[in-house]
Amino acid sequence: MTAEIELKLLQEIAALKQEIQIIKGEKQETKPIYQFSKIRDSDLTKLVEIERNLDKTIFKDWFDNSISLEDDIEPLFKVLIEENEALIDSYSEEDLKINFLAPLLNKVHFKSFENNCREFYELALSYETDDFIFSGTTDFVVSSGLVTSKTPYFFIQEFKRSEEYGNPRPQLLAELISAVELNHWKIIKGAYIIGAIWHFVILEKLGENQYQYFVSQNFDSMRLEDLKSIYRNLLQVKQEIIHEIHKGDDHANYHRTQ
C-alpha cells in the first residue's frame, strides 16, 4: 500500500467518524487537520507548549562517537561534493534526493533484514488528539519493520533547497511529536536539511502537550569534514536503533539517556 493510499484511508476514516456522529445526533466537533508539509511555528505554539533549549551539550554523546570511517569514504565524499557543489543551491527537491542524499543514505545502509529495519520514504503518519490532528507523509523515516513500518525511530525532513519553500524545522518537530506520542516515548532524534546544510534535532517530552527541543550546530555537507561528521552521526543513530530493536519493546533507556 502506497503512502498516498494510506493517507487517503486515514482521511476517509476521519470523515466517516464525523458522519456517524451526525447520524447518532452527537455533537460534531470538527478538529483542525495540520499537514506536516505545511505546518508553521505559529501553528505548533498554538497547539502545544514547545520551546527551544539552546544548550547544545545534549549532543555530546551523539556526536562524540568513536566510529571509524571505511577507506573508501573520503574518495566517495570528495566525488559527491565535486559533482554537486556548484548545483546544489539550484536543485529541486527530487534533484537533491537522487544526486546527493540517496548516495549518502545508501552508504549508511539503514536496511537490515537481520535486524528487521529499514528506511521508508514518503511514509504516511497521523497523530490525533482531542483538539487537533497531525497528518501527512514524512520524507524519510528509519523504522523497525521491513514490509511495513512498525516503530519509527529517526526522521529526516525536508529535502528543500531553501526556506522559501517552507521552514522544515516545525515540520520535523510535528513529526517527532507524533512519533513520541504514538510510541509513548520521552525523547526522539531527527534532522532537517536545507540545501547543503544539515541540522540535527532532539525532541524531549516534558509533560502533557509540553515539549522542548534542541538544534545542533550547522553541518555544511559541501565541506568534506562536515560531511564525514554527518555520516558518523547517522551511523551512530543506526547503531542505537539496532540496539533498541534487540531490546524488544522496552525503549526506556534509549529515550532517557541521550
Sine and cosine of phi, psi and omega as CSV:
sin_phi,cos_phi,sin_psi,cos_psi,sin_omega,cos_omega
0.00,0.00,0.78,-0.62,-0.04,-1.00
-0.97,0.23,0.29,-0.96,0.00,-1.00
-0.88,0.48,-0.61,0.79,-0.02,-1.00
-0.90,0.43,-0.65,0.76,0.01,-1.00
-0.92,0.39,-0.66,0.75,0.02,-1.00
-0.87,0.49,-0.70,0.72,0.00,-1.00
-0.90,0.43,-0.66,0.75,0.02,-1.00
-0.88,0.47,-0.65,0.76,0.02,-1.00
-0.89,0.45,-0.66,0.75,0.04,-1.00
-0.88,0.48,-0.67,0.74,0.01,-1.00
-0.92,0.39,-0.62,0.78,0.02,-1.00
-0.92,0.40,-0.61,0.79,0.04,-1.00
-0.89,0.45,-0.69,0.72,0.02,-1.00
-0.88,0.48,-0.65,0.76,0.01,-1.00
-0.91,0.41,-0.64,0.77,0.02,-1.00
-0.90,0.43,-0.63,0.78,0.04,-1.00
-0.86,0.50,-0.66,0.76,0.00,-1.00
-0.92,0.38,-0.63,0.77,0.03,-1.00
-0.90,0.44,-0.65,0.76,0.01,-1.00
-0.89,0.45,-0.63,0.77,0.04,-1.00
-0.87,0.48,-0.65,0.76,0.00,-1.00
-0.91,0.41,-0.71,0.71,-0.01,-1.00
-0.88,0.48,-0.65,0.76,-0.01,-1.00
-0.98,0.20,-0.08,1.00,-0.01,-1.00
0.97,0.24,0.30,0.95,0.00,-1.00
-0.99,0.16,0.41,-0.91,0.04,-1.00
-0.90,0.43,0.82,-0.57,-0.02,-1.00
-1.00,-0.07,0.83,-0.55,0.05,-1.00
-0.87,-0.50,0.95,-0.30,-0.01,-1.00
-0.99,0.16,0.89,-0.45,0.00,-1.00
-1.00,0.09,0.66,-0.75,0.09,-1.00
-0.93,0.37,0.65,-0.76,0.03,-1.00
-0.95,-0.31,0.81,-0.58,-0.01,-1.00
-0.93,-0.36,0.88,-0.47,0.03,-1.00
-0.98,0.20,0.69,-0.73,0.01,-1.00
-0.81,0.58,-0.64,0.77,-0.11,-0.99
-0.95,0.31,-0.21,0.98,-0.09,-1.00
-0.86,-0.52,-0.10,0.99,-0.11,-0.99
-0.93,0.36,0.56,-0.83,-0.04,-1.00
-0.85,-0.53,0.21,-0.98,0.05,-1.00
-0.82,0.57,-0.67,0.75,-0.03,-1.00
-0.89,0.45,-0.55,0.84,0.06,-1.00
-0.92,0.38,-0.74,0.68,-0.04,-1.00
-0.86,0.51,-0.74,0.67,-0.06,-1.00
-0.93,0.36,-0.38,0.93,0.07,-1.00
-0.98,0.22,-0.50,0.86,-0.12,-0.99
-1.00,-0.07,-0.58,0.81,-0.05,-1.00
-0.66,-0.75,0.25,-0.97,0.14,-0.99
-1.00,0.01,0.92,-0.40,-0.04,-1.00
-0.60,-0.80,0.73,-0.69,-0.01,-1.00
-0.70,-0.72,0.50,-0.86,0.08,-1.00
-1.00,0.03,0.78,-0.63,0.10,-1.00
-0.99,-0.13,0.82,-0.57,-0.11,-0.99
-0.99,0.12,-0.07,1.00,0.00,-1.00
-0.95,0.30,0.90,-0.43,-0.04,-1.00
-1.00,-0.08,0.01,1.00,0.00,-1.00
-0.92,0.40,-0.31,0.95,0.02,-1.00
-0.89,0.46,-0.38,0.93,0.00,-1.00
-1.00,0.10,-0.09,1.00,-0.13,-0.99
-0.84,0.54,-0.78,0.62,-0.04,-1.00
-0.90,0.44,-0.57,0.82,0.00,-1.00
-0.94,0.35,-0.77,0.64,-0.13,-0.99
-0.99,0.12,-0.48,0.88,-0.03,-1.00
-1.00,0.06,0.78,0.63,0.00,-1.00
-1.00,0.03,0.25,-0.97,-0.06,-1.00
-0.95,-0.30,0.46,0.89,-0.05,-1.00
-0.93,0.36,0.79,-0.62,0.05,-1.00
-1.00,-0.02,0.65,-0.76,-0.02,-1.00
-1.00,0.04,0.57,-0.82,0.05,-1.00
-0.92,0.40,0.36,-0.93,-0.06,-1.00
-0.90,0.44,-0.46,0.89,-0.07,-1.00
-1.00,0.05,-0.05,1.00,-0.11,-0.99
-0.93,0.36,-0.76,0.65,-0.07,-1.00
-0.88,0.47,-0.72,0.69,0.06,-1.00
-0.87,0.50,-0.65,0.76,0.02,-1.00
-0.88,0.47,-0.72,0.69,-0.04,-1.00
-0.93,0.38,-0.57,0.82,0.05,-1.00
-0.88,0.47,-0.65,0.76,0.04,-1.00
-0.92,0.39,-0.69,0.73,0.02,-1.00
-0.85,0.52,-0.70,0.72,0.00,-1.00
-0.92,0.39,-0.71,0.71,-0.03,-1.00
-0.87,0.49,-0.64,0.77,-0.07,-1.00
-0.99,0.16,-0.29,0.96,-0.12,-0.99
-0.87,-0.49,-0.31,0.95,-0.14,-0.99
-0.84,0.54,-0.69,0.72,-0.07,-1.00
-0.96,0.28,-0.32,0.95,-0.13,-0.99
-0.93,-0.36,-0.25,0.97,-0.22,-0.98
-0.88,0.48,-0.52,0.85,0.00,-1.00
-0.95,0.32,-0.35,0.94,-0.01,-1.00
-0.98,-0.22,-0.06,1.00,-0.02,-1.00
-0.90,0.45,0.60,-0.80,0.25,-0.97
-0.97,0.25,0.11,-0.99,0.01,-1.00
-0.85,0.53,-0.71,0.71,-0.02,-1.00
-0.94,0.35,-0.59,0.81,0.07,-1.00
-0.86,0.52,-0.71,0.70,-0.03,-1.00
-0.90,0.44,-0.68,0.74,0.02,-1.00
-0.86,0.51,-0.81,0.59,-0.15,-0.99
-0.95,0.31,-0.70,0.72,-0.14,-0.99
-0.98,0.18,-0.53,0.85,-0.12,-0.99
-0.82,-0.57,-0.77,0.64,-0.12,-0.99
-0.94,0.33,-0.66,0.75,-0.02,-1.00
-0.86,0.51,-0.74,0.68,0.05,-1.00
-0.86,0.50,-0.61,0.79,0.01,-1.00
-0.92,0.38,-0.77,0.64,-0.06,-1.00
-0.93,0.37,-0.55,0.83,0.06,-1.00
-0.91,0.41,-0.55,0.84,0.04,-1.00
-0.93,0.36,-0.60,0.80,0.10,-1.00
-0.88,0.47,-0.64,0.77,0.11,-0.99
0.86,0.50,0.94,0.34,0.03,-1.00
-0.94,0.34,-0.39,0.92,-0.06,-1.00
-0.93,0.36,0.78,-0.63,0.02,-1.00
-0.54,-0.84,0.93,-0.36,0.07,-1.00
-0.92,0.39,-0.58,0.81,0.00,-1.00
-0.89,0.46,-0.65,0.76,-0.07,-1.00
-0.98,-0.18,0.08,1.00,0.08,-1.00
0.84,0.55,0.82,0.57,0.05,-1.00
-0.46,-0.89,0.36,-0.93,0.08,-1.00
-0.24,-0.97,0.06,-1.00,0.09,-1.00
-1.00,0.03,0.56,-0.83,0.07,-1.00
-0.83,-0.56,0.75,-0.66,0.09,-1.00
-0.98,-0.21,0.61,-0.79,0.06,-1.00
0.81,0.59,0.78,0.63,0.00,-1.00
-1.00,0.05,0.76,-0.65,0.04,-1.00
-0.96,0.28,0.68,-0.74,-0.01,-1.00
-0.57,-0.82,0.64,-0.77,0.03,-1.00
-0.57,-0.82,0.68,-0.73,0.03,-1.00
-0.71,-0.70,0.81,-0.58,-0.09,-1.00
-0.87,-0.50,0.72,-0.70,0.12,-0.99
-0.89,-0.45,-0.08,-1.00,0.06,-1.00
-0.93,0.36,-0.31,0.95,-0.13,-0.99
-0.90,-0.44,-0.37,0.93,-0.07,-1.00
-0.36,-0.93,0.17,-0.98,0.05,-1.00
-0.75,-0.66,0.77,-0.64,0.21,-0.98
-0.99,-0.13,0.74,-0.67,-0.05,-1.00
-0.43,-0.90,0.40,-0.91,0.06,-1.00
0.55,-0.83,-0.22,-0.98,0.04,-1.00
-0.93,-0.37,0.69,-0.72,0.00,-1.00
-1.00,-0.02,0.56,-0.83,-0.05,-1.00
-0.92,0.38,-0.73,0.68,-0.12,-0.99
-0.43,-0.90,0.80,-0.61,0.00,-1.00
-0.68,-0.73,0.71,-0.71,0.19,-0.98
-0.99,-0.15,0.83,-0.55,-0.15,-0.99
-0.63,-0.78,0.43,-0.90,0.22,-0.97
-0.94,0.33,0.42,-0.91,-0.09,-1.00
0.98,-0.21,0.56,-0.83,0.01,-1.00
-0.92,-0.40,-0.75,0.66,0.04,-1.00
-0.98,0.20,-0.70,0.71,0.06,-1.00
-0.75,-0.66,0.45,-0.89,0.02,-1.00
-0.95,0.32,0.70,-0.71,0.03,-1.00
-0.92,-0.38,-0.87,0.49,-0.02,-1.00
-0.80,-0.60,0.95,-0.32,0.01,-1.00
-0.98,0.22,0.76,-0.65,-0.06,-1.00
-0.94,-0.33,-0.55,0.83,-0.16,-0.99
-0.52,-0.85,0.73,-0.68,-0.06,-1.00
-0.87,-0.48,0.59,-0.81,0.21,-0.98
-0.84,-0.55,0.76,-0.65,-0.05,-1.00
-0.53,-0.84,0.61,-0.79,-0.18,0.98
-0.88,-0.48,0.46,-0.89,0.02,-1.00
-1.00,0.05,0.95,0.32,-0.04,-1.00
-0.89,-0.46,0.45,-0.89,-0.05,-1.00
-1.00,0.00,-0.32,0.95,0.07,-1.00
-0.30,-0.95,0.26,-0.96,-0.07,-1.00
-0.96,0.28,-0.06,1.00,0.09,-1.00
-0.91,0.42,-0.31,0.95,0.01,-1.00
-1.00,-0.05,0.13,0.99,-0.02,-1.00
0.92,-0.39,0.65,-0.76,-0.02,-1.00
-0.96,0.26,0.88,-0.48,-0.05,-1.00
-0.96,0.27,-0.31,0.95,-0.08,-1.00
-0.89,0.46,-0.81,0.59,0.03,-1.00
-0.89,0.45,-0.49,0.87,0.05,-1.00
-0.91,0.42,-0.70,0.71,0.07,-1.00
-0.89,0.46,-0.69,0.72,-0.03,-1.00
-0.87,0.49,-0.64,0.77,0.03,-1.00
-0.89,0.45,-0.62,0.78,0.05,-1.00
-0.92,0.39,-0.68,0.74,0.00,-1.00
-0.91,0.41,-0.65,0.76,0.06,-1.00
-0.87,0.50,-0.71,0.71,0.00,-1.00
-0.86,0.51,-0.72,0.70,-0.03,-1.00
-0.92,0.39,-0.67,0.74,0.03,-1.00
-0.86,0.52,-0.70,0.71,-0.05,-1.00
-0.96,0.28,-0.68,0.74,-0.01,-1.00
-0.91,0.42,-0.53,0.85,-0.05,-1.00
-0.97,-0.22,0.05,1.00,0.04,-1.00
0.85,0.53,0.74,0.67,0.01,-1.00
-0.96,-0.28,0.12,-0.99,0.06,-1.00
-0.95,-0.30,-0.61,0.79,-0.08,-1.00
-0.70,-0.71,0.59,-0.81,0.07,-1.00
-0.54,-0.84,0.41,-0.91,-0.04,-1.00
-0.92,-0.39,0.39,-0.92,0.07,-1.00
-0.27,-0.96,-0.13,-0.99,0.05,-1.00
-0.43,-0.91,0.46,-0.89,0.17,-0.99
-0.75,-0.66,0.47,-0.88,-0.15,-0.99
-0.81,-0.59,0.72,-0.69,0.16,-0.99
-0.81,-0.58,0.98,-0.19,-0.05,-1.00
0.89,0.46,-0.88,-0.47,-0.01,-1.00
-1.00,0.06,-0.22,0.98,-0.17,-0.99
-1.00,-0.08,0.78,-0.62,0.06,-1.00
-0.95,-0.31,0.63,-0.78,0.19,-0.98
-0.79,-0.61,0.76,-0.65,0.10,-0.99
-1.00,-0.09,0.53,-0.85,-0.15,-0.99
-0.71,-0.71,0.62,-0.78,0.18,-0.98
-0.84,-0.55,0.79,-0.61,0.07,-1.00
-0.94,-0.35,0.71,-0.70,-0.01,-1.00
-0.82,-0.57,0.75,-0.67,0.10,-1.00
-1.00,0.09,0.79,-0.62,-0.03,-1.00
-0.98,-0.20,-0.46,0.89,-0.04,-1.00
-0.05,-1.00,-0.19,-0.98,-0.01,-1.00
-0.90,0.43,0.88,-0.47,-0.03,-1.00
0.85,0.52,0.47,0.88,0.01,-1.00
-0.80,-0.60,0.78,-0.63,-0.08,-1.00
-0.58,-0.81,0.40,-0.92,0.24,-0.97
-0.73,-0.69,0.43,-0.90,0.01,-1.00
-0.66,-0.75,0.40,-0.92,-0.05,-1.00
-0.82,-0.57,0.69,-0.73,0.03,-1.00
-0.88,-0.48,0.76,-0.65,-0.03,-1.00
-0.96,0.28,0.09,-1.00,0.17,-0.99
-0.90,0.43,0.26,-0.97,0.04,-1.00
-0.95,0.32,0.60,-0.80,0.18,-0.98
-0.85,-0.52,0.89,-0.46,-0.01,-1.00
-1.00,-0.01,0.95,-0.32,-0.10,-1.00
-0.94,0.33,-0.12,0.99,0.09,-1.00
-1.00,0.01,0.05,1.00,0.12,-0.99
-0.95,-0.31,0.77,-0.64,-0.15,-0.99
-0.84,0.54,-0.75,0.67,-0.05,-1.00
-0.91,0.42,-0.62,0.78,0.06,-1.00
-0.91,0.42,-0.65,0.76,0.00,-1.00
-0.90,0.43,-0.63,0.78,0.06,-1.00
-0.91,0.42,-0.58,0.81,0.05,-1.00
-0.92,0.39,-0.66,0.75,0.06,-1.00
-0.84,0.54,-0.72,0.70,-0.02,-1.00
-0.88,0.47,-0.72,0.70,0.03,-1.00
-0.88,0.48,-0.67,0.74,-0.01,-1.00
-0.88,0.47,-0.62,0.78,0.03,-1.00
-0.94,0.34,-0.63,0.78,0.06,-1.00
-0.90,0.43,-0.59,0.81,0.05,-1.00
-0.90,0.45,-0.68,0.73,0.06,-1.00
-0.87,0.49,-0.67,0.74,0.02,-1.00
-0.85,0.52,-0.71,0.71,0.01,-1.00
-0.88,0.47,-0.67,0.74,-0.01,-1.00
-0.91,0.42,-0.65,0.76,0.00,-1.00
-0.89,0.45,-0.72,0.69,0.01,-1.00
-0.87,0.49,-0.66,0.75,0.04,-1.00
-0.86,0.50,-0.69,0.72,-0.02,-1.00
-0.93,0.36,-0.62,0.78,0.04,-1.00
-0.88,0.48,-0.61,0.79,0.01,-1.00
-0.93,0.36,-0.39,0.92,0.03,-1.00
-0.99,0.14,-0.09,1.00,0.01,-1.00
0.98,0.18,-0.70,-0.71,-0.11,-0.99
-1.00,0.06,-0.10,1.00,-0.03,-1.00
-1.00,-0.01,0.98,-0.22,-0.05,-1.00
-0.97,-0.24,0.22,0.97,-0.18,-0.98
-0.87,0.49,-0.75,0.66,-0.08,-1.00
-0.89,0.45,-0.66,0.75,-0.02,-1.00
-0.87,0.50,-0.57,0.83,-0.11,-0.99
-0.99,-0.15,0.16,0.99,0.07,-1.00
-0.82,-0.57,-0.45,0.89,-0.09,-1.00
-0.95,-0.32,0.93,0.35,0.01,-1.00
-0.99,-0.13,0.00,0.00,0.00,0.00
